[in-house]
Amino acid sequence: MSYIILVSIILILVFSFVILFGAPYLPTLQKQAEDAFELLDLRTGDRLLELGSGDGRVLRLAAQRGIRGVGYELNPLLVIYSTIRHWRYRKLLTFKCRDYWRVRLPKCEGIYVFLLDRYMKKLDTKIIQEVGSPVKLVSYAFKVPDRVATKEKNGLFLYEY
Ligand SMILES: C[S@@+](CC[C@H](N)C(=O)[O-])C[C@H]1O[C@@H](n2cnc3c(N)ncnc32)[C@H](O)[C@@H]1O
């Protein structure tokens, strides 16, 4: 019994400490994840970054399209889960246990995020400073302030830098 309580406390702590650094874990729905790729319109061999990759479901769709993916995720349990769950796509996908605010973003063709409203301006600045153009950003649920979305679909916003 005490073992179950201990494991529960550890799980609660691991899943809640990320709130200090970004959005809590809440996965993108399957339909929206598929729509994100329609908006991103990436090609085989392109690279997609996901900031806060959760359980890796969005990057799995990337790999199924031949797109390379790098996921940055602060929750170590989600990184371990994603790595094991997507082992068959290991040549295309990498899951890194990192705080994406502390990573210098590499060159890529697309970025996918599901953050919180208060982080969107900071993200915009980070993309401009580190990735440059051209790159496409799809954000689920939250808009980038002072930037016009090229397209919108089912709560997803496409921005072209
Ligand atoms: C709203 S969830 C979205 C998960 C995934 N992108 C999806 O759409 O299914 C946000 C994710 O970002 C992770 N996260 C929050 N802040 C982070 C940070 N600073 N660096 C890396 N990951 C972070 C959380 O652990 C969580 O898994």
Ligand as a Chemical Component Dictionary entry (heavy atoms), coordinates in Angstrom:
data_LIG
# 
_chem_comp.id                   LIG 
_chem_comp.type                 NON-POLYMER 
_chem_comp.pdbx_formal_charge   0 
_chem_comp.three_letter_code    LIG 
# 
loop_
_chem_comp_atom.comp_id 
_chem_comp_atom.atom_id 
_chem_comp_atom.alt_atom_id 
_chem_comp_atom.type_symbol 
_chem_comp_atom.charge 
_chem_comp_atom.model_Cartn_x 
_chem_comp_atom.model_Cartn_y 
_chem_comp_atom.model_Cartn_z 
_chem_comp_atom.pdbx_ordinal 
LIG C1  C1  C 0  0.225  20.539 -23.684 1  
LIG S1  S1  S 1  1.416  19.224 -23.645 2  
LIG C2  C2  C 0  1.564  18.889 -25.385 3  
LIG C3  C3  C 0  2.210  17.562 -25.675 4  
LIG C4  C4  C 0  2.407  17.283 -27.152 5  
LIG N1  N1  N 0  3.064  18.378 -27.815 6  
LIG C5  C5  C 0  1.090  17.049 -27.837 7  
LIG O1  O1  O 0  0.632  17.980 -28.495 8  
LIG O2  O2  O -1 0.517  15.965 -27.710 9  
LIG C6  C6  C 0  2.922  20.140 -23.274 10 
LIG C7  C7  C 0  4.124  19.262 -23.085 11 
LIG O3  O3  O 0  5.282  20.087 -22.947 12 
LIG C8  C8  C 0  6.097  19.592 -21.916 13 
LIG N2  N2  N 0  6.867  20.749 -21.430 14 
LIG C9  C9  C 0  6.410  21.819 -20.731 15 
LIG N3  N3  N 0  7.396  22.714 -20.545 16 
LIG C10 C10 C 0  8.508  22.220 -21.147 17 
LIG C11 C11 C 0  9.841  22.712 -21.316 18 
LIG N4  N4  N 0  10.206 23.906 -20.847 19 
LIG N5  N5  N 0  10.710 21.950 -22.009 20 
LIG C12 C12 C 0  10.346 20.732 -22.506 21 
LIG N6  N6  N 0  9.087  20.218 -22.381 22 
LIG C13 C13 C 0  8.175  20.956 -21.715 23 
LIG C14 C14 C 0  5.131  18.999 -20.898 24 
LIG O4  O4  O 0  5.737  18.022 -20.090 25 
LIG C15 C15 C 0  4.077  18.394 -21.836 26 
LIG O5  O5  O 0  4.374  17.068 -22.181 27 
# 
loop_
_chem_comp_bond.comp_id 
_chem_comp_bond.atom_id_1 
_chem_comp_bond.atom_id_2 
_chem_comp_bond.value_order 
_chem_comp_bond.pdbx_ordinal 
LIG C1  S1  SING 1  
LIG S1  C2  SING 2  
LIG S1  C6  SING 3  
LIG C2  C3  SING 4  
LIG C3  C4  SING 5  
LIG C4  N1  SING 6  
LIG C4  C5  SING 7  
LIG C5  O1  DOUB 8  
LIG C5  O2  SING 9  
LIG C6  C7  SING 10 
LIG C7  O3  SING 11 
LIG C7  C15 SING 12 
LIG O3  C8  SING 13 
LIG C8  N2  SING 14 
LIG C8  C14 SING 15 
LIG N2  C9  SING 16 
LIG N2  C13 SING 17 
LIG C9  N3  DOUB 18 
LIG N3  C10 SING 19 
LIG C10 C11 SING 20 
LIG C10 C13 DOUB 21 
LIG C11 N4  SING 22 
LIG C11 N5  DOUB 23 
LIG N5  C12 SING 24 
LIG C12 N6  DOUB 25 
LIG N6  C13 SING 26 
LIG C14 O4  SING 27 
LIG C14 C15 SING 28 
LIG C15 O5  SING 29 
# 
